[in-house]
Amino acid sequence: MLVIPIDKIQNEVGNFYGVSVKEMKGSRRLQNIVLARQVAMYLSRELTDNSLPKIGKEFGGKDHTTVIHAHAKIKSLIDEDDNLRLEIESIKKKIK
């Protein structure tokens, strides 16, 4: 399996949403930053074999429960929001 580094996921998600990796790793809670951060965490969980604590650490030392929450939230949003689902598919293609 291709090993995808988390920083590559962060870069692609950041480019897509116009958010810097630094902002994603920070603690600001502006809606666009939060969405990008959660999508990046979701993809980090889906596309890599990294542990939850490791993923959290790559996002500025977030707790592993934050990663679980982000993954669950994006997963449920994808079911309701076709646009988001398409955005994530598009980002996934760029990463792979």
C-alpha positions as CSV (number, residue, x, y, z in Angstrom):
1,M,0.0,0.0,0.0
2,L,1.1,3.5,-0.8
3,V,2.2,5.3,2.3
4,I,0.6,8.8,2.4
5,P,2.3,11.3,4.7
6,I,-0.1,13.4,6.8
7,D,1.6,16.6,5.7
8,K,0.7,15.8,2.1
9,I,-3.0,15.5,3.1
10,Q,-2.8,18.7,5.0
11,N,-1.3,20.5,2.0
12,E,-3.9,19.3,-0.4
13,V,-6.8,20.1,1.9
14,G,-5.3,23.5,2.7
15,N,-4.9,24.3,-1.0
16,F,-8.4,23.2,-1.7
17,Y,-10.0,25.3,1.1
18,G,-7.5,28.2,1.0
19,V,-6.3,27.5,4.5
20,S,-2.7,27.3,5.5
21,V,-1.3,24.2,7.3
22,K,-0.3,26.5,10.1
23,E,-3.9,27.5,10.5
24,M,-5.0,23.9,10.5
25,K,-2.5,23.1,13.2
26,G,-3.6,26.1,15.3
27,S,-6.5,26.5,17.6
28,R,-8.6,29.1,15.8
29,R,-12.2,28.1,15.3
30,L,-13.2,30.1,12.2
31,Q,-15.7,27.9,10.2
32,N,-13.5,27.6,7.1
33,I,-10.5,26.6,9.2
34,V,-12.5,24.1,11.3
35,L,-13.9,22.5,8.2
36,A,-10.5,22.2,6.5
37,R,-9.0,20.8,9.7
38,Q,-11.8,18.2,10.2
39,V,-11.6,17.1,6.5
40,A,-7.8,16.7,6.8
41,M,-8.2,14.7,10.0
42,Y,-10.9,12.6,8.4
43,L,-8.7,11.9,5.4
44,S,-5.7,11.2,7.6
45,R,-7.8,8.6,9.3
46,E,-9.1,7.1,6.1
47,L,-5.9,7.1,4.0
48,T,-3.2,6.3,6.5
49,D,-2.5,3.7,9.1
50,N,-1.4,6.3,11.7
51,S,-2.8,6.1,15.2
52,L,-5.3,8.6,16.5
53,P,-2.7,10.2,18.9
54,K,-0.2,10.5,16.0
55,I,-2.8,12.2,13.8
56,G,-3.7,14.5,16.6
57,K,-0.1,15.3,17.2
58,E,0.3,16.2,13.5
59,F,-2.5,18.8,13.9
60,G,-0.7,20.8,16.5
61,G,-1.0,18.4,19.4
62,K,-4.8,17.9,19.3
63,D,-6.2,15.1,21.5
64,H,-7.0,11.8,19.9
65,T,-10.7,12.4,20.9
66,T,-10.6,15.5,18.6
67,V,-9.6,13.2,15.7
68,I,-12.4,10.8,16.5
69,H,-14.9,13.7,16.7
70,A,-13.7,15.2,13.4
71,H,-13.9,11.8,11.6
72,A,-17.4,11.1,12.9
73,K,-18.6,14.6,12.0
74,I,-17.3,14.6,8.4
75,K,-18.6,11.0,7.9
76,S,-22.1,12.1,8.9
77,L,-21.9,15.3,6.9
78,I,-20.9,13.3,3.8
79,D,-24.1,11.4,4.1
80,E,-26.2,14.6,4.0
81,D,-24.1,16.9,1.8
82,D,-23.3,15.8,-1.7
83,N,-21.1,18.9,-2.3
84,L,-18.9,18.0,0.6
85,R,-18.7,14.4,-0.6
86,L,-17.6,15.5,-4.0
87,E,-15.1,18.0,-2.5
88,I,-13.6,15.1,-0.5
89,E,-13.5,12.8,-3.5
90,S,-11.7,15.5,-5.5
91,I,-9.1,16.1,-2.7
92,K,-8.6,12.3,-2.4
93,K,-7.8,12.1,-6.1
94,K,-5.2,14.8,-5.8
95,I,-3.6,13.1,-2.8
96,K,-3.3,9.6,-4.4
